[in-house]
Amino acid sequence: MCAIETTPVIQTDRLILRRPVISDAGELCQLANDLGVAGMLSTMPYPYAPKDADEFLGREANWREPNFAIEHREFGFIGMIGFSEKEPGRPEVGYWLGRPFWGRGYATEALGGALGWMKSGWRRKVVWAGHFSDNRASGQVLVKAGFLYTGDVVLQDCLARGQKVPSRKMVWLA
């Protein structure tokens, strides 16, 4: 896998996807310290403390895959979206938004912008994703972006819940 030297800036109508920076820590901590957010992600702890934000953002310099802060042009930092390749050639997308920004189309817009870059900038033709079975909203975002269900449901760790949760797997083909 090739390391991403520079995370590009991706602009959509309402959002800017950019490299996360240490100054995002306050907003990151405030928005992530919500079981409704952390409980829908596999690796986010709850409660989410300032040290968690500092550690997450401090690792940013060593990320090999593209990770983006989602910044609203009016409201500032509202969440994160990123790609990982746990298996070579199998990029997976993950994202979250703070609760005040749910239901406004921001996740769909951010995902669309990121997938556009994924196809043209990172030159990937396939992207994988998953969502916990009890997170229908995330499934709807993925479907709107063109993801298809694979039919696979796997038990996946959820750090915030302290248990394994069924996760529905999906794929996007460029």
Residue pairs with C-beta under 8 A, 6 or more apart in sequence:
1 64
1 65
1 85
1 88
3 64
4 63
4 64
4 65
4 66
4 122
6 19
7 18
7 19
7 66
7 67
7 68
8 66
8 117
8 121
9 16
9 17
9 18
9 19
10 16
10 17
10 18
10 68
10 113
10 114
10 116
10 117
11 17
11 113
12 109
12 110
12 112
12 113
13 109
14 72
14 73
14 74
14 106
14 109
15 70
15 71
15 72
15 73
15 78
15 106
15 109
15 110
15 113
16 70
16 71
16 73
17 68
17 69
17 70
17 71
17 81
17 110
17 113
17 114
17 117
18 68
18 69
18 71
19 60
19 67
19 68
19 69
20 28
20 57
20 60
20 67
20 68
20 69
20 80
21 57
21 60
21 69
22 54
22 57
22 58
24 53
24 57
24 69
24 77
25 50
25 53
25 54
25 57
26 53
27 76
27 77
27 78
27 98
28 53
28 56
28 57
28 77
28 80
29 48
29 49
29 50
29 52
29 53
30 98
31 37
31 77
31 78
31 79
31 97
31 98
31 99
31 100
32 38
32 44
32 48
32 52
32 53
32 96
32 98
33 46
33 47
33 48
33 49
34 46
34 48
34 98
34 99
35 46
35 160
36 99
37 44
37 96
37 97
37 98
37 99
38 44
38 45
38 46
38 48
38 159
38 160
39 46
39 158
39 160
39 161
40 96
40 131
40 132
40 135
40 138
41 94
41 96
41 158
41 159
41 160
42 94
42 156
42 157
42 158
42 159
42 167
43 157
43 159
44 96
44 159
44 160
45 52
45 159
45 160
46 159
46 160
60 67
63 82
65 82
65 83
65 84
65 85
65 91
66 82
66 83
66 117
66 122
67 80
67 81
67 82
67 83
68 80
68 81
68 82
68 110
68 114
69 77
69 79
69 80
70 77
70 78
70 79
70 80
70 81
70 95
70 97
70 106
70 110
71 77
71 78
72 78
72 101
72 106
75 101
78 97
78 98
78 100
78 101
78 106
79 95
79 96
79 97
79 98
79 101
79 106
79 107
79 110
80 95
80 96
81 93
81 94
81 95
81 110
81 111
81 114
82 93
82 94
82 95
83 91
83 92
83 93
83 94
83 114
83 118
83 122
83 127
84 91
84 92
84 94
85 91
85 92
86 92
90 126
90 128
91 118
91 122
91 124
91 126
91 127
91 128
92 127
92 128
92 129
92 130
93 111
93 114
93 115
93 118
93 127
93 128
93 129
93 172
94 129
95 107
95 110
95 111
95 114
95 141
97 106
97 107
97 110
102 137
103 137
107 138
107 141
108 141
108 144
108 145
111 141
111 142
111 145
112 145
115 127
115 145
115 146
115 172
115 174
118 124
118 127
118 174
119 125
119 174
124 174
125 173
125 174
126 171
126 172
126 173
126 174
127 147
127 171
127 172
127 174
128 169
128 170
128 171
128 172
129 142
129 147
129 169
129 170
129 171
129 172
130 154
130 156
130 167
130 168
130 169
130 170
131 138
131 139
131 142
131 167
131 168
131 170
132 138
132 156
132 158
132 165
132 166
132 167
132 168
133 153
133 165
133 166
133 167
133 168
134 165
139 168
139 170
142 170
142 172
145 172
146 172
146 173
147 170
147 171
147 172
148 170
148 171
148 172
148 173
149 168
149 169
149 170
150 169
150 170
150 171
151 169
152 168
152 169
153 166
153 167
153 168
153 169
154 166
154 167
154 169
155 164
155 165
155 166
155 167
156 164
156 165
156 166
156 167
157 163
157 164
157 165
158 164
158 165
